[in-house]
């Protein structure tokens, strides 16, 4: 029997059950269902869709747990909101996708909502059917990907309120997931036809197709493994056993690694932390979160089961908290916001350490909220990794705060037409008043 113990800083990562006073309760959630995760988070807020007309979305401060009372919401759609996405480079911006076929971009006032938001900063039209999924580009400013029930994928420049490109005729069945790689050079989609397609984002052409990625009939979810240049697919076997596979996009004939998990009905949502190489697997419909450490060498990928968080409270959805929002001095290395039938529970994962100083070995520099390039630069061929930042509070407190860039969206054709109509009506009113006063108009 071998006494070998694998060396790892994260072998003992753990998650304690959330305290009652740290939980958010009393939500009346929207009843609409789909492939979305139902909750998204950034360091300041989390967003969830509520019951009501106009597709209301609640923006809840993460530092104010407790009983949720009816308050201001985002409510500007004419049908239910299916997905939403915080801007990774501006914590005050969120995009919403709706059954009314539109995408809207909203500005959250400093300090949170104080009244209902009904007028968006940007209103995007182009899809022919409901918009089901949204994903921001990981490095380029203002680039947003959207998925629709018309089986198309569109890229948008939200600052210009314009469509960049479209992938209209590749998918013939429902698109179940979409993820960007770590630089945003390509994105991957999964579909009801069980195929996973890797798309060149600039040319909107299929670079690789993984046929029949999983044999099961249920949804396939995706995650890229950061700069390891590997793709994780999570799905089901023909016998409805849950499993995940790791693929090399450059050689997709067969997976490089396969792990069978368990026999359960819920779809698993994967979240990968590139800073720690930990893969978190959270199941819809069950309360468990599994954690695997990913090891990579020149010719092989290995996975090591690290820990499980188990709960009898089932999850409706799950959101990943950016590293900028963690309690690093408490050695919190990850946080998932777990949505239940009427509450939100923060699941904080810790690495046990005795020292109360900053642990730079478990907190390397992480992705910041600074874009690596503009939308125009990215479209011209720029490929850059995410801009990194230190999580050390001492370093962050001494960093000079730059001037906050204010998001200014280009006015859409509809907005310009409305303003023109208002101006023409104003001219008519003034002309009528001049004529009533007996003053001619030459």
C-alpha positions as CSV (number, residue, x, y, z in Angstrom):
1,X,0.0,0.0,0.0
2,X,1.4,3.4,-1.0
3,X,1.8,6.1,1.6
4,X,2.2,8.8,-1.1
5,X,0.3,12.0,-0.4
6,X,-0.2,14.4,-3.3
7,X,1.3,17.8,-2.6
8,X,-1.4,20.5,-3.1
9,X,-2.3,23.7,-1.4
10,X,-6.0,23.0,-2.0
11,X,-6.4,19.4,-0.7
12,X,-8.3,20.7,2.3
13,X,-10.5,23.3,0.8
14,X,-13.9,23.3,2.5
15,X,-17.2,25.0,2.5
16,X,-19.3,25.5,5.7
17,X,-23.1,25.6,5.5
18,X,-24.1,29.3,5.2
19,X,-25.2,31.0,8.4
20,X,-28.8,32.0,8.7
21,X,-27.9,35.7,9.1
22,X,-25.9,35.6,5.8
23,X,-28.7,34.3,3.7
24,X,-31.1,36.3,1.5
25,X,-34.7,35.2,1.8
26,X,-38.3,35.9,0.7
27,X,-37.9,36.1,-3.0
28,X,-40.9,35.4,-5.4
29,X,-39.0,34.1,-8.3
30,X,-40.1,34.1,-11.9
31,X,-41.6,30.8,-13.0
32,X,-40.0,30.8,-16.5
33,X,-37.6,27.9,-17.1
34,X,-34.7,27.4,-19.6
35,X,-31.0,26.7,-20.0
36,X,-29.9,29.8,-18.0
37,X,-28.4,29.8,-14.5
38,X,-31.2,32.0,-13.0
39,X,-28.7,34.1,-11.0
40,X,-25.6,36.2,-11.7
41,X,-23.3,38.1,-9.4
42,X,-20.5,40.7,-9.2
43,X,-18.6,42.1,-6.2
44,X,-21.4,44.5,-5.4
45,X,-24.7,42.9,-6.4
46,X,-26.5,39.7,-7.5
47,X,-29.4,39.7,-9.9
48,X,-32.4,37.4,-10.1
49,X,-35.7,37.5,-12.1
50,X,-38.9,38.0,-10.1
51,X,-42.6,37.4,-10.8
52,X,-44.4,40.3,-12.3
53,X,-45.1,42.2,-15.5
54,X,-42.3,43.7,-17.5
55,X,-39.9,41.0,-16.7
56,X,-38.7,42.4,-13.3
57,X,-35.1,41.8,-12.3
58,X,-34.0,42.5,-8.7
59,X,-30.6,43.9,-8.1
60,X,-29.6,43.0,-4.6
61,X,-26.5,44.3,-2.7
62,X,-24.4,41.3,-1.6
63,X,-23.6,43.0,1.7
64,X,-27.2,43.3,2.8
65,X,-28.5,39.8,3.7
66,X,-31.8,39.2,5.3
67,X,-35.5,39.2,4.3
68,X,-36.1,40.8,0.9
69,X,-38.9,43.2,0.8
70,X,-40.5,44.5,-2.4
71,X,-38.3,47.3,-3.7
72,X,-37.1,48.9,-6.9
73,X,-36.4,46.6,-9.9
74,X,-35.4,46.7,-13.5
75,X,-38.6,46.5,-15.4
76,X,-38.5,47.6,-19.0
77,X,-39.2,44.5,-21.1
78,X,-42.7,43.5,-22.4
79,X,-42.2,39.8,-21.6
80,X,-40.2,37.6,-19.1
81,X,-36.5,38.0,-18.7
82,X,-34.6,34.8,-19.4
83,X,-31.0,35.7,-18.8
84,X,-28.9,38.6,-17.6
85,X,-25.1,39.4,-17.5
86,X,-23.1,41.9,-15.5
87,X,-20.4,43.7,-17.4
88,X,-17.0,42.4,-16.3
89,X,-15.4,45.8,-16.7
90,X,-18.1,48.0,-15.2
91,X,-19.9,46.7,-12.1
92,X,-22.7,49.3,-12.7
93,X,-23.8,47.8,-16.0
94,X,-26.1,44.8,-16.6
95,X,-27.6,43.4,-19.8
96,X,-30.9,41.6,-19.9
97,X,-32.3,39.1,-22.5
98,X,-36.1,38.6,-22.8
99,X,-38.8,36.6,-24.5
100,X,-39.7,39.8,-26.3
101,X,-36.7,39.2,-28.6
102,X,-34.7,42.2,-27.3
103,X,-31.6,42.8,-25.3
104,X,-31.3,45.8,-23.0
105,X,-28.4,47.3,-21.2
106,X,-29.0,49.1,-17.9
107,X,-27.0,51.4,-15.7
108,X,-27.2,50.7,-11.9
109,X,-26.9,53.9,-9.9
110,X,-24.2,54.1,-7.3
111,X,-25.5,52.6,-4.1
112,X,-28.1,50.5,-5.9
113,X,-31.6,51.0,-7.2
114,X,-33.7,53.7,-5.5
115,X,-36.5,53.6,-8.0
116,X,-37.7,51.3,-10.8
117,X,-35.5,51.4,-13.9
118,X,-37.7,51.4,-17.0
119,X,-35.5,53.2,-19.6
120,X,-32.4,51.3,-20.7
121,X,-29.1,52.8,-21.8
122,X,-29.1,50.5,-24.9
123,X,-31.9,48.6,-26.7
124,X,-30.7,45.9,-29.1
125,X,-32.9,44.4,-31.7
126,X,-32.0,41.7,-34.2
127,X,-33.1,38.3,-33.0
128,X,-36.3,36.8,-34.4
129,X,-37.3,34.8,-31.4
130,X,-36.7,34.9,-27.6
131,X,-33.1,35.6,-26.4
132,X,-32.1,32.9,-24.0
133,X,-28.4,33.4,-23.1
134,X,-25.9,36.3,-22.7
135,X,-22.1,36.1,-22.3
136,X,-19.7,39.1,-22.1
137,X,-16.3,38.9,-23.9
138,X,-13.6,38.2,-21.3
139,X,-11.1,40.7,-22.5
140,X,-12.6,43.1,-25.1
141,X,-14.6,46.1,-23.9
142,X,-18.3,46.2,-24.7
143,X,-18.5,43.0,-26.7
144,X,-21.5,40.8,-25.8
145,X,-22.6,37.4,-27.2
146,X,-26.3,36.4,-27.3
147,X,-28.1,33.2,-28.1
148,X,-31.7,33.0,-29.3
149,X,-34.5,30.6,-29.9
150,X,-34.0,31.2,-33.6
151,X,-30.8,29.1,-33.2
152,X,-28.5,32.1,-34.0
153,X,-25.6,33.5,-32.1
154,X,-25.0,37.3,-32.4
155,X,-22.1,39.5,-31.3
156,X,-22.9,43.0,-30.3
157,X,-20.9,46.2,-29.6
158,X,-23.1,47.6,-26.8
159,X,-21.4,51.0,-26.8
160,X,-22.4,51.5,-30.4
161,X,-25.7,49.8,-29.9
162,X,-25.0,47.7,-33.0
163,X,-24.6,44.2,-34.2
164,X,-21.0,43.0,-35.0
165,X,-21.8,39.7,-36.6
166,X,-24.2,36.7,-36.6
167,X,-23.9,32.9,-36.8
168,X,-27.4,32.2,-38.2
169,X,-27.3,28.8,-40.0
170,X,-25.0,26.5,-38.1
171,X,-27.3,25.3,-35.3
172,X,-30.5,23.5,-36.2
173,X,-31.6,22.8,-32.7
174,X,-31.8,24.5,-29.3
175,X,-28.5,26.0,-28.1
176,X,-27.9,24.9,-24.5
177,X,-24.8,26.8,-23.5
178,X,-22.1,29.2,-24.7
179,X,-18.7,30.0,-23.2
180,X,-15.7,32.1,-24.3
181,X,-12.2,30.9,-24.1
182,X,-9.8,32.8,-21.8
183,X,-8.7,35.4,-24.4
184,X,-12.0,35.6,-26.3
185,X,-10.5,34.4,-29.6
186,X,-13.2,31.7,-29.8
187,X,-16.3,30.5,-28.1
188,X,-17.9,27.1,-27.8
189,X,-21.6,26.2,-27.9
190,X,-23.5,23.0,-27.0
191,X,-26.8,22.0,-28.6
192,X,-29.7,19.7,-28.3
193,X,-28.2,17.7,-31.2
194,X,-25.4,16.6,-28.7
195,X,-22.7,18.3,-30.7
196,X,-20.3,20.9,-29.3
197,X,-19.0,23.5,-31.7
198,X,-16.0,25.7,-31.3
199,X,-16.4,28.9,-33.2
200,X,-13.9,31.4,-34.5
201,X,-15.5,34.5,-33.0
202,X,-14.2,37.1,-35.5
203,X,-15.1,35.2,-38.6
204,X,-18.1,33.4,-37.1
205,X,-17.1,30.1,-38.7
206,X,-17.0,26.7,-37.1
207,X,-13.3,25.7,-36.3
208,X,-14.0,22.3,-34.6
209,X,-17.0,20.1,-34.0
210,X,-17.1,17.6,-31.2
211,X,-19.8,15.1,-32.4
212,X,-22.0,13.4,-29.8
213,X,-20.0,14.8,-26.9
214,X,-22.3,13.0,-24.5
215,X,-24.7,10.2,-25.3
216,X,-27.4,11.3,-22.8
217,X,-30.4,13.4,-23.9
218,X,-30.2,16.1,-21.3
219,X,-28.3,19.4,-21.5
220,X,-24.6,19.7,-22.0
221,X,-22.8,22.5,-20.1
222,X,-19.4,23.9,-20.9
223,X,-16.4,25.6,-19.3
224,X,-12.9,26.4,-20.6
225,X,-9.9,25.6,-18.4
226,X,-8.3,29.0,-18.6
227,X,-4.9,29.0,-20.3
228,X,-4.7,25.2,-20.3
229,X,-6.5,25.5,-23.7
230,X,-8.8,22.6,-22.8
231,X,-12.6,22.5,-22.8
232,X,-14.8,20.8,-20.2
233,X,-18.2,19.3,-21.2
234,X,-20.6,18.1,-18.5
235,X,-23.4,15.8,-19.5
236,X,-24.9,12.4,-19.2
237,X,-24.2,8.8,-20.4
238,X,-26.8,6.8,-22.2
239,X,-27.7,5.3,-18.8
240,X,-28.3,8.8,-17.4
241,X,-25.2,8.8,-15.4
242,X,-23.6,12.2,-14.9
243,X,-20.1,12.7,-16.2
244,X,-17.6,15.3,-17.4
245,X,-15.1,15.1,-20.2
246,X,-12.0,17.2,-20.9
247,X,-11.2,17.9,-24.6
248,X,-8.3,19.3,-26.5
249,X,-10.0,21.6,-29.1
250,X,-7.0,21.0,-31.5
251,X,-7.8,17.2,-31.5
252,X,-11.4,16.6,-30.7
253,X,-11.7,13.1,-32.0
254,X,-11.8,11.8,-28.4
255,X,-11.7,13.3,-24.9
256,X,-8.3,13.4,-23.1
257,X,-10.0,12.6,-19.8
258,X,-13.4,11.3,-18.6
259,X,-14.8,11.2,-15.1
260,X,-18.1,9.5,-14.2
261,X,-19.8,11.2,-11.3
262,X,-23.1,9.7,-10.1
263,X,-26.6,8.7,-11.1
264,X,-28.9,11.7,-10.8
265,X,-31.3,13.8,-12.9
266,X,-30.1,17.3,-12.4
267,X,-27.9,19.2,-15.0
268,X,-24.5,20.1,-13.6
269,X,-23.2,23.7,-14.0
270,X,-19.3,23.9,-14.2
271,X,-17.3,26.8,-12.9
272,X,-13.5,26.8,-13.3
273,X,-11.1,29.0,-11.3
274,X,-8.0,29.5,-13.4
275,X,-6.1,30.9,-10.4
276,X,-6.2,27.7,-8.4
277,X,-7.0,25.2,-11.2
278,X,-10.1,24.1,-9.3
279,X,-13.2,22.9,-11.1
280,X,-16.5,23.4,-9.2
281,X,-19.5,21.3,-10.3
282,X,-22.9,22.4,-9.0
283,X,-26.0,20.5,-9.8
284,X,-29.4,21.9,-10.6
285,X,-32.0,20.2,-8.6
286,X,-29.6,18.9,-5.9
287,X,-27.7,20.7,-3.2
288,X,-24.2,19.4,-3.8
289,X,-21.1,21.1,-5.1
290,X,-18.1,18.9,-6.1
291,X,-14.6,20.2,-6.4
292,X,-11.8,18.8,-8.5
293,X,-8.3,20.0,-8.9
294,X,-7.0,19.9,-12.5
295,X,-3.4,18.9,-13.1
296,X,-1.8,19.4,-16.5
297,X,1.5,18.2,-17.9
298,X,2.9,18.3,-21.5
299,X,1.0,15.2,-22.5
300,X,-1.7,14.5,-20.0
301,X,-4.6,16.0,-17.9
302,X,-5.3,14.6,-14.5
303,X,-8.2,15.4,-12.1
304,X,-8.2,14.9,-8.3
305,X,-11.3,15.0,-6.2
306,X,-10.7,17.6,-3.5
307,X,-13.9,18.0,-1.5
308,X,-17.7,17.9,-1.6
309,X,-20.2,20.3,-0.2
310,X,-23.5,18.5,0.5
311,X,-26.8,20.0,1.4
312,X,-30.4,18.7,1.3
313,X,-31.6,22.1,0.0
314,X,-31.7,21.8,-3.8
315,X,-30.3,24.5,-6.1
316,X,-32.4,26.2,-8.8
317,X,-29.3,28.1,-10.1
318,X,-25.8,29.1,-9.2
319,X,-23.5,32.1,-9.8
320,X,-19.8,32.6,-9.7
321,X,-18.5,35.5,-7.6
322,X,-15.4,37.3,-9.2
323,X,-12.3,37.1,-7.1
324,X,-12.5,40.8,-6.5
325,X,-15.5,40.2,-4.3
326,X,-13.9,37.6,-1.9
327,X,-12.7,37.9,1.7
328,X,-9.1,37.1,0.9
329,X,-7.9,37.9,4.4
330,X,-10.2,35.1,5.6
331,X,-8.6,32.8,3.0
332,X,-11.9,32.6,1.0
333,X,-10.7,31.2,-2.4
334,X,-14.1,31.0,-4.1
335,X,-17.8,31.8,-3.6
336,X,-20.9,30.5,-5.3
337,X,-24.2,32.2,-4.9
338,X,-26.8,29.4,-4.6
339,X,-30.4,30.2,-5.7
340,X,-33.1,28.0,-4.1
341,X,-36.8,28.2,-4.6
342,X,-37.1,31.4,-2.5
343,X,-33.7,32.3,-1.2
344,X,-30.0,32.9,-2.0
345,X,-27.2,31.3,0.0
346,X,-23.6,32.4,-0.3
347,X,-21.4,29.2,-0.4
348,X,-17.9,30.3,0.6
349,X,-14.9,28.0,0.0
350,X,-11.9,28.4,2.3
351,X,-8.3,27.1,2.5
352,X,-7.4,26.6,6.2
353,X,-4.5,28.7,7.2
354,X,-3.4,29.8,10.7
355,X,-1.7,33.0,9.7
356,X,-3.8,36.2,9.4
357,X,-1.6,37.8,6.8
358,X,-2.2,37.8,3.1
359,X,-1.5,34.4,1.6
360,X,0.0,35.1,-1.8
361,X,0.6,31.5,-2.6
362,X,-3.2,30.8,-2.8
363,X,-4.1,34.2,-4.2
364,X,-2.0,34.9,-7.3
365,X,-2.8,37.9,-9.5
366,X,-6.3,37.5,-10.9
367,X,-8.4,38.9,-13.7
368,X,-9.2,42.6,-13.1
369,X,-12.0,44.8,-14.2
370,X,-9.8,46.5,-16.8
371,X,-10.3,45.4,-20.4
372,X,-7.3,44.3,-22.4
373,X,-8.4,46.0,-25.6
374,X,-11.3,47.8,-27.2
375,X,-13.9,46.1,-29.4
376,X,-12.3,47.7,-32.4
377,X,-8.8,46.4,-31.5
378,X,-10.2,42.9,-30.9
379,X,-12.0,42.9,-34.2
380,X,-8.8,44.0,-35.9
381,X,-7.0,40.9,-34.6
382,X,-5.7,41.7,-31.2
383,X,-5.4,38.7,-28.9
384,X,-4.5,39.5,-25.3
385,X,-5.0,37.6,-22.0
386,X,-7.0,39.2,-19.2
387,X,-5.4,42.2,-17.5
388,X,-4.4,41.0,-14.0
389,X,-4.5,42.6,-10.6
390,X,-3.3,41.8,-7.1
391,X,-5.7,40.7,-4.5
392,X,-3.4,41.9,-1.6
393,X,-5.4,44.6,0.2
394,X,-2.2,46.5,1.0
395,X,-1.3,46.6,-2.7
396,X,-4.8,47.4,-3.8
397,X,-5.2,50.2,-1.2
398,X,-2.0,51.9,-2.5
399,X,-2.9,51.6,-6.1
400,X,-3.8,55.0,-7.6
401,X,-7.5,55.0,-8.4
402,X,-7.9,56.1,-12.0
403,X,-10.8,58.2,-13.2
404,X,-13.9,56.0,-13.7
405,X,-14.8,55.7,-17.3
406,X,-18.4,56.7,-17.9
407,X,-20.3,54.4,-20.2
408,X,-21.9,56.4,-23.1
409,X,-23.9,54.4,-25.5
410,X,-24.6,55.4,-29.1
411,X,-28.2,56.3,-29.7
412,X,-30.2,53.7,-31.6
413,X,-32.2,54.5,-34.7
414,X,-35.4,54.3,-32.8
415,X,-34.2,56.8,-30.2
416,X,-33.0,59.2,-32.8
417,X,-36.3,58.9,-34.6
418,X,-38.2,59.6,-31.4
419,X,-36.1,62.7,-30.7
420,X,-36.6,63.9,-34.3
421,X,-40.3,63.4,-34.0
422,X,-40.3,65.4,-30.7
423,X,-38.3,68.2,-32.3
424,X,-40.6,68.4,-35.3
425,X,-43.6,68.6,-33.0
426,X,-41.9,71.3,-31.0
427,X,-41.3,73.3,-34.2
428,X,-45.0,72.9,-35.2
429,X,-46.1,74.1,-31.8
430,X,-43.9,77.2,-32.0
431,X,-45.0,78.0,-35.5
432,X,-48.7,77.8,-34.4
433,X,-48.0,80.1,-31.5
434,X,-46.3,82.6,-33.7
435,X,-49.2,82.6,-36.2
436,X,-51.7,83.0,-33.3
437,X,-49.7,86.1,-32.2
438,X,-50.0,87.5,-35.7
439,X,-46.3,87.1,-36.5
440,X,-45.5,85.7,-39.9
441,X,-43.0,83.0,-40.6
442,X,-40.8,83.7,-43.6
